[in-house]
Amino acid sequence: MKYSLLVASLLVGASFNAVADEAKILSAHEEVTINAPAAKVWSTVSNFNDLGAWHPAIKKTEIVTGTNNKVGAERLLTLQDGGTIKEKLLAYSAKKQTFKYSIIEGVLPVTSYASTVTVKAQGKDKTLVVWQGSFKRKDLATMPATGQDDETAVKTMTSVYRGGLDNLKKISE
């Protein structure tokens, strides 16, 4: 009987630890309204090989695998501070003015990351740009390292999106 209780308590404890070790899926969502035609905004955003054209944190973008704006293309982003991020294009529609990509590796505190950028006309000379993503924090431990927790992951990605969208508005209007 004592053995059965011991085994049961160990199994229950193991179940709780397994759940605690699995980080939850987080998300970030930012948008901006730009006083410019959607076609103009899309022409800036749509080039997978030139994120630096509108995001101030990007020093250089280069396609390292595949063909620009084709599903499967991989780009290497070099940040202003020298850090790098490798991303893969998962979906691309010029007609719907949207694309989806994932982060393969990089300096951001996230993993299992996928994001979508969408440009939507809101009339003749007004455009809504939506940038949203889902991810997990990079440190999946029950007690993540300082700066690797859920809050930091969400704040970082929100800041990345906001910085890009604010600059896109500035250069498009």
FIBA-922110 format. One line per 2 residues: number of its first residue (from 1); their letters; for each residue x, y, z of N, C-alpha, C. Coordinates in Angstrom, 2 decimals, padded with zeros to 5 digits, always signed. Layout:
// FIBA-922110
NUM) A) X:Y:Z:X:Y:Z:X:Y:Z; ...
This chain:
// FIBA-922110
1) MK) +000.83:-001.20:+000.00:+000.00:+000.00:+000.00:+000.87:+001.25:+000.00; +001.90:+001.26:+000.88:+002.78:+002.42:+000.93:+003.48:+002.61:-000.41
3) YS) +003.85:+001.50:-001.06:+004.52:+001.56:-002.35:+003.60:+002.19:-003.39; +002.32:+001.80:-003.38:+001.34:+002.35:-004.33:+001.16:+003.85:-004.14
5) LL) +001.10:+004.29:-002.89:+000.96:+005.72:-002.61:+002.20:+006.49:-003.07; +003.37:+005.89:-002.86:+004.61:+006.54:-003.28:+004.65:+006.69:-004.80
7) VA) +004.31:+005.63:-005.51:+004.30:+005.67:-006.97:+003.27:+006.69:-007.47; +002.09:+006.68:-006.88:+001.05:+007.62:-007.29:+001.49:+009.06:-007.06
9) SL) +002.11:+009.33:-005.91:+002.55:+010.71:-005.65:+003.67:+011.12:-006.59; +004.55:+010.20:-006.94:+005.62:+010.51:-007.89:+005.04:+010.80:-009.28
11) LV) +004.05:+010.01:-009.68:+003.43:+010.23:-010.99:+002.70:+011.57:-011.05; +001.99:+011.91:-009.99:+001.30:+013.19:-009.95:+002.32:+014.33:-010.00
13) GA) +003.38:+014.22:-009.23:+004.43:+015.24:-009.23:+005.07:+015.37:-010.60; +005.33:+014.26:-011.26:+005.93:+014.29:-012.59:+004.99:+014.96:-013.59
15) SF) +003.70:+014.71:-013.45:+002.73:+015.34:-014.35:+002.74:+016.85:-014.19; +002.78:+017.33:-012.95:+002.82:+018.77:-012.72:+004.09:+019.38:-013.29
17) NA) +005.23:+018.70:-013.13:+006.49:+019.22:-013.66:+006.47:+019.27:-015.18; +005.89:+018.27:-015.82:+005.83:+018.25:-017.28:+005.01:+019.43:-017.79
19) VA) +003.91:+019.72:-017.12:+003.08:+020.85:-017.52:+003.82:+022.16:-017.29; +004.51:+022.26:-016.16:+005.24:+023.50:-015.85:+006.37:+023.74:-016.84
21) DE) +007.01:+022.67:-017.34:+008.13:+022.83:-018.27:+007.70:+023.26:-019.66; +006.44:+023.07:-019.99:+005.97:+023.42:-021.33:+005.48:+024.86:-021.33
23) AK) +006.26:+025.74:-021.95:+005.91:+027.16:-021.99:+004.65:+027.37:-022.81; +003.86:+028.32:-022.39:+002.62:+028.61:-023.11:+002.91:+029.41:-024.38
25) IL) +001.97:+029.37:-025.30:+002.09:+030.14:-026.53:+001.69:+031.59:-026.21; +002.56:+032.49:-026.59:+002.37:+033.92:-026.35:+002.05:+034.60:-027.67
27) SA) +001.64:+035.85:-027.61:+001.37:+036.56:-028.85:+001.63:+038.06:-028.69; +001.84:+038.68:-029.84:+001.96:+040.14:-029.91:+001.18:+040.58:-031.14
29) HE) +000.55:+041.73:-031.04:-000.27:+042.26:-032.13:-000.14:+043.78:-032.11; +000.32:+044.32:-033.20:+000.41:+045.77:-033.33:-000.13:+046.16:-034.70
31) EV) -000.66:+047.36:-034.79:-001.16:+047.85:-036.07:-000.98:+049.36:-036.15; -001.02:+049.86:-037.37:-000.88:+051.29:-037.60:-001.74:+051.67:-038.80
33) TI) -002.34:+052.84:-038.73:-003.07:+053.40:-039.86:-002.16:+054.43:-040.52; -001.99:+054.29:-041.82:-001.09:+055.16:-042.59:-001.91:+055.92:-043.62
35) NA) -001.68:+057.21:-043.69:-002.37:+058.05:-044.67:-001.63:+058.00:-046.00; -001.80:+056.88:-046.67:-001.19:+056.63:-047.98:-001.93:+055.45:-048.61
37) PA) -001.91:+055.35:-049.93:-002.58:+054.22:-050.60:-001.94:+052.88:-050.22; -002.75:+051.85:-050.14:-002.26:+050.51:-049.79:-001.19:+050.03:-050.76
39) AK) -001.33:+050.34:-052.04:-000.33:+049.90:-053.03:+001.04:+050.49:-052.72; +001.08:+051.73:-052.29:+002.35:+052.37:-051.94:+002.97:+051.71:-050.71
41) VW) +002.15:+051.48:-049.70:+002.64:+050.86:-048.46:+003.10:+049.43:-048.75; +002.31:+048.68:-049.51:+002.67:+047.30:-049.85:+003.98:+047.26:-050.62
43) ST) +004.22:+048.21:-051.49:+005.47:+048.21:-052.28:+006.69:+048.33:-051.38; +006.54:+048.94:-050.23:+007.65:+049.04:-049.26:+007.76:+047.77:-048.42
45) VS) +006.63:+047.30:-047.91:+006.60:+046.16:-046.99:+006.85:+044.82:-047.68; +006.45:+044.70:-048.92:+006.38:+043.41:-049.60:+007.72:+042.77:-049.94
47) NF) +008.79:+043.52:-049.93:+010.10:+042.97:-050.31:+010.72:+042.23:-049.13; +010.63:+040.90:-049.13:+011.16:+040.08:-048.04:+012.66:+040.30:-047.87
49) ND) +013.32:+040.72:-048.93:+014.77:+040.92:-048.91:+015.17:+042.34:-048.54; +014.26:+043.13:-047.98:+014.64:+044.49:-047.61:+013.85:+045.02:-046.42
51) LG) +013.85:+044.29:-045.33:+013.19:+044.76:-044.12:+013.81:+046.08:-043.65; +015.08:+046.26:-043.92:+015.77:+047.49:-043.53:+015.23:+048.73:-044.21
53) AW) +014.47:+048.56:-045.29:+013.87:+049.72:-045.97:+012.85:+050.43:-045.08; +012.29:+049.69:-044.12:+011.28:+050.31:-043.27:+011.45:+050.04:-041.78
55) HP) +012.31:+049.11:-041.39:+012.51:+048.86:-039.96:+013.86:+049.43:-039.53; +013.86:+050.39:-038.61:+015.11:+051.07:-038.23:+016.12:+050.19:-037.49
57) AI) +015.71:+049.06:-036.95:+016.64:+048.19:-036.22:+017.47:+047.33:-037.16; +017.10:+047.28:-038.44:+017.76:+046.40:-039.39:+018.83:+047.15:-040.18
59) KK) +020.05:+046.65:-040.10:+021.17:+047.23:-040.85:+021.27:+046.63:-042.25; +021.02:+045.31:-042.34:+021.20:+044.61:-043.61:+020.26:+043.40:-043.68
61) TE) +019.74:+043.14:-044.87:+018.92:+041.95:-045.12:+019.49:+041.25:-046.34; +019.68:+039.94:-046.24:+020.13:+039.20:-047.42:+019.45:+037.84:-047.50
63) IV) +019.04:+037.48:-048.71:+018.47:+036.15:-048.94:+019.62:+035.15:-048.96; +019.55:+034.14:-048.10:+020.63:+033.15:-048.02:+020.22:+031.81:-048.61
65) TG) +018.92:+031.59:-048.77:+018.41:+030.36:-049.38:+017.14:+030.71:-050.16; +017.01:+030.15:-051.35:+015.79:+030.35:-052.13:+015.76:+031.67:-052.88
67) TN) +014.55:+032.04:-053.28:+014.32:+033.23:-054.10:+013.45:+034.22:-053.33; +013.81:+035.49:-053.41:+013.07:+036.53:-052.71:+011.57:+036.46:-053.03
69) NK) +010.77:+036.63:-051.98:+009.30:+036.64:-052.06:+008.69:+035.32:-052.50; +009.45:+034.25:-052.46:+008.95:+032.91:-052.77:+008.97:+032.08:-051.49
71) VG) +007.90:+031.33:-051.26:+007.81:+030.49:-050.07:+009.06:+029.61:-049.98; +009.63:+029.55:-048.80:+010.85:+028.78:-048.57:+012.10:+029.64:-048.53
73) AE) +012.01:+030.88:-049.03:+013.18:+031.77:-048.99:+013.58:+032.01:-047.54; +014.88:+032.06:-047.31:+015.39:+032.37:-045.98:+016.22:+033.65:-046.06
75) RL) +016.01:+034.52:-045.08:+016.77:+035.76:-045.05:+017.56:+035.84:-043.75; +018.69:+036.51:-043.84:+019.51:+036.77:-042.66:+019.46:+038.27:-042.41
77) LT) +018.95:+038.62:-041.25:+018.88:+040.02:-040.85:+020.08:+040.33:-039.97; +020.76:+041.42:-040.25:+021.81:+041.91:-039.38:+021.27:+043.17:-038.72
79) LQ) +021.25:+043.16:-037.41:+020.72:+044.29:-036.66:+021.74:+045.41:-036.54; +021.29:+046.58:-036.20:+022.19:+047.73:-036.03:+023.27:+047.44:-035.00
81) DG) +022.96:+046.62:-033.98:+023.95:+046.31:-032.94:+024.83:+045.11:-033.29; +024.65:+044.54:-034.49:+025.47:+043.42:-034.94:+024.85:+042.05:-034.75
83) GT) +023.80:+041.94:-033.95:+023.11:+040.67:-033.77:+022.47:+040.21:-035.08; +022.16:+038.93:-035.17:+021.55:+038.40:-036.39:+020.29:+037.59:-036.08
85) IK) +019.42:+037.52:-037.08:+018.20:+036.73:-037.01:+018.01:+036.09:-038.38; +017.79:+034.78:-038.38:+017.52:+034.07:-039.64:+016.03:+033.73:-039.67
87) EK) +015.37:+034.10:-040.79:+013.94:+033.91:-040.92:+013.60:+033.18:-042.22; +012.44:+032.51:-042.20:+011.99:+031.74:-043.37:+010.60:+032.21:-043.78
89) LL) +010.42:+032.45:-045.07:+009.12:+032.86:-045.61:+008.21:+031.64:-045.72; +007.07:+031.68:-045.04:+006.14:+030.54:-045.00:+004.98:+030.69:-045.97
91) AY) +004.55:+031.92:-046.22:+003.43:+032.20:-047.13:+003.60:+033.61:-047.66; +003.13:+033.82:-048.90:+003.26:+035.15:-049.52:+002.16:+035.32:-050.54
93) SA) +001.39:+036.40:-050.41:+000.34:+036.70:-051.39:+000.36:+038.19:-051.72; +000.84:+038.51:-052.92:+000.81:+039.90:-053.38:-000.64:+040.35:-053.56
95) KK) -001.49:+039.44:-054.01:-002.90:+039.77:-054.24:-003.59:+040.16:-052.93; -003.34:+039.40:-051.86:-003.95:+039.69:-050.56:-003.10:+040.63:-049.72
97) QT) -001.95:+041.00:-050.23:-001.00:+041.90:-049.55:-000.68:+041.41:-048.14; -000.17:+040.19:-048.08:+000.18:+039.60:-046.80:+001.30:+038.59:-046.97
99) FK) +002.07:+038.42:-045.91:+003.06:+037.34:-045.89:+003.25:+036.85:-044.46; +003.71:+035.61:-044.36:+003.94:+034.97:-043.07:+005.35:+034.42:-043.07
101) YS) +006.02:+034.54:-041.93:+007.39:+034.04:-041.82:+007.63:+033.48:-040.42; +008.72:+032.74:-040.29:+009.12:+032.21:-038.98:+010.57:+032.59:-038.71
103) II) +010.91:+032.57:-037.44:+012.31:+032.77:-037.06:+012.93:+031.39:-036.90; +014.02:+031.17:-037.59:+014.76:+029.90:-037.50:+015.72:+029.95:-036.32
105) EG) +016.44:+031.06:-036.22:+017.38:+031.26:-035.11:+017.69:+032.74:-034.99; +018.14:+033.14:-033.82:+018.51:+034.55:-033.67:+018.60:+035.00:-032.24
107) VL) +018.81:+036.29:-032.09:+019.08:+036.89:-030.79:+017.82:+037.24:-030.00; +016.67:+037.19:-030.59:+015.44:+037.53:-029.87:+015.11:+036.45:-028.84
109) PV) +014.46:+036.82:-027.73:+014.19:+035.87:-026.65:+012.95:+035.01:-026.89; +012.78:+034.53:-028.15:+011.61:+033.73:-028.50:+012.00:+032.49:-029.30
111) TS) +011.10:+031.52:-029.29:+011.24:+030.31:-030.09:+009.84:+029.95:-030.61; +009.76:+029.00:-031.52:+008.47:+028.59:-032.11:+007.71:+029.81:-032.61
113) YA) +008.42:+030.71:-033.26:+007.88:+032.00:-033.67:+007.35:+031.96:-035.10; +006.14:+032.47:-035.29:+005.58:+032.68:-036.63:+004.82:+034.00:-036.60
115) ST) +004.95:+034.76:-037.66:+004.36:+036.09:-037.69:+003.78:+036.39:-039.07; +002.77:+037.25:-039.08:+002.12:+037.67:-040.32:+002.08:+039.19:-040.39
117) VT) +002.39:+039.71:-041.56:+002.27:+041.14:-041.85:+001.21:+041.27:-042.94; +000.21:+042.12:-042.69:-000.88:+042.30:-043.64:-001.12:+043.79:-043.88
119) VK) -001.29:+044.15:-045.13:-001.59:+045.52:-045.54:-003.02:+045.53:-046.06; -003.87:+046.41:-045.48:-005.29:+046.46:-045.85:-005.70:+047.88:-046.22
121) AQ) -006.24:+048.05:-047.42:-006.76:+049.35:-047.82:-007.94:+049.73:-046.93; -007.97:+050.98:-046.51:-009.06:+051.50:-045.69:-009.68:+052.71:-046.40
123) GK) -009.81:+052.59:-047.68:-010.25:+053.71:-048.52:-009.14:+054.02:-049.51; -009.32:+055.08:-050.28:-008.38:+055.40:-051.35:-006.98:+055.73:-050.84
125) DK) -006.88:+056.53:-049.81:-005.58:+057.00:-049.34:-005.33:+056.71:-047.86; -005.87:+055.59:-047.39:-005.67:+055.20:-045.99:-005.44:+053.69:-045.96
127) TL) -004.45:+053.28:-045.16:-004.05:+051.88:-045.11:-003.86:+051.44:-043.67; -004.32:+050.24:-043.37:-004.08:+049.62:-042.07:-003.03:+048.54:-042.27
129) VV) -001.97:+048.58:-041.47:-000.95:+047.54:-041.50:-001.00:+046.81:-040.17; -001.14:+045.49:-040.23:-001.22:+044.66:-039.03:-000.03:+043.73:-039.01
131) WQ) +000.67:+043.68:-037.88:+001.81:+042.78:-037.69:+001.51:+042.01:-036.42; +001.36:+040.71:-036.56:+001.01:+039.88:-035.40:+001.78:+038.58:-035.44
133) GS) +002.08:+038.07:-034.26:+002.84:+036.83:-034.20:+002.52:+036.02:-032.96; +002.87:+034.75:-033.03:+002.77:+033.86:-031.87:+004.13:+033.22:-031.67
135) FK) +004.43:+032.88:-030.41:+005.76:+032.40:-030.07:+005.76:+031.87:-028.64; +006.85:+031.26:-028.27:+007.12:+030.87:-026.89:+008.39:+031.59:-026.46
137) RK) +008.55:+031.75:-025.17:+009.82:+032.32:-024.70:+010.92:+031.33:-025.03; +012.13:+031.84:-025.23:+013.24:+030.99:-025.64:+013.65:+030.01:-024.54
139) DL) +013.67:+030.48:-023.30:+014.04:+029.63:-022.16:+012.77:+028.93:-021.68; +012.66:+027.64:-021.99:+011.44:+026.90:-021.68:+011.42:+026.30:-020.27
141) AT) +012.44:+026.57:-019.47:+012.51:+026.02:-018.11:+011.36:+026.57:-017.27; +011.01:+025.82:-016.22:+009.96:+026.25:-015.30:+010.28:+027.62:-014.73
143) MP) +011.52:+027.84:-014.38:+011.99:+029.13:-013.87:+012.98:+029.70:-014.88; +012.50:+030.43:-015.88:+013.40:+030.94:-016.92:+014.41:+031.94:-016.37
145) AT) +015.53:+032.04:-017.07:+016.58:+032.98:-016.69:+016.04:+034.41:-016.77; +016.67:+035.29:-016.05:+016.30:+036.70:-016.08:+016.33:+037.22:-017.52
147) GQ) +015.26:+037.89:-017.91:+015.17:+038.42:-019.26:+014.72:+037.41:-020.30; +014.39:+036.20:-019.87:+013.95:+035.16:-020.79:+012.53:+034.67:-020.45
149) DD) +011.81:+035.45:-019.65:+010.46:+035.07:-019.21:+009.39:+035.49:-020.23; +008.16:+035.11:-019.96:+007.04:+035.43:-020.86:+006.90:+036.93:-021.08
151) ET) +006.94:+037.68:-019.99:+006.75:+039.13:-020.09:+007.80:+039.78:-020.99; +009.05:+039.36:-020.83:+010.12:+039.91:-021.65:+009.92:+039.56:-023.12
153) AV) +009.52:+038.32:-023.39:+009.30:+037.89:-024.78:+008.21:+038.73:-025.43; +007.10:+038.93:-024.74:+005.99:+039.71:-025.29:+006.39:+041.17:-025.47
155) KT) +007.04:+041.75:-024.46:+007.47:+043.15:-024.55:+008.46:+043.34:-025.70; +009.37:+042.40:-025.87:+010.37:+042.51:-026.94:+009.70:+042.49:-028.30
157) MT) +008.82:+041.53:-028.53:+008.20:+041.42:-029.85:+007.25:+042.59:-030.11; +006.55:+043.04:-029.09:+005.69:+044.21:-029.24:+006.53:+045.43:-029.62
159) SV) +007.68:+045.57:-028.99:+008.58:+046.68:-029.30:+009.13:+046.59:-030.73; +009.47:+045.37:-031.16:+009.95:+045.17:-032.53:+008.87:+045.60:-033.52
161) YR) +007.66:+045.13:-033.31:+006.55:+045.47:-034.21:+006.29:+046.98:-034.21; +006.21:+047.55:-033.00:+005.90:+048.97:-032.89:+006.96:+049.83:-033.58
163) GG) +008.23:+049.50:-033.37:+009.31:+050.26:-033.99:+009.23:+050.23:-035.51; +008.95:+049.06:-036.06:+008.83:+048.94:-037.51:+007.63:+049.67:-038.06
165) LD) +006.49:+049.50:-037.41:+005.26:+050.13:-037.90:+005.31:+051.66:-037.79; +005.85:+052.15:-036.68:+005.96:+053.61:-036.53:+006.85:+054.20:-037.62
167) NL) +007.95:+053.52:-037.93:+008.84:+054.02:-038.97:+008.21:+053.89:-040.35; +007.47:+052.80:-040.57:+006.77:+052.63:-041.85:+005.80:+053.79:-042.08
169) KK) +005.08:+054.17:-041.05:+004.15:+055.31:-041.15:+004.93:+056.58:-041.49; +006.02:+056.79:-040.79:+006.83:+058.00:-040.99:+007.34:+058.11:-042.44
171) IS) +007.82:+057.01:-043.00:+008.39:+057.08:-044.35:+007.34:+057.01:-045.46; +006.12:+056.57:-045.10:+005.07:+056.40:-046.11:+004.17:+057.61:-046.28
173) E) +004.08:+058.43:-045.26:+003.17:+059.58:-045.33:+003.85:+060.82:-045.89
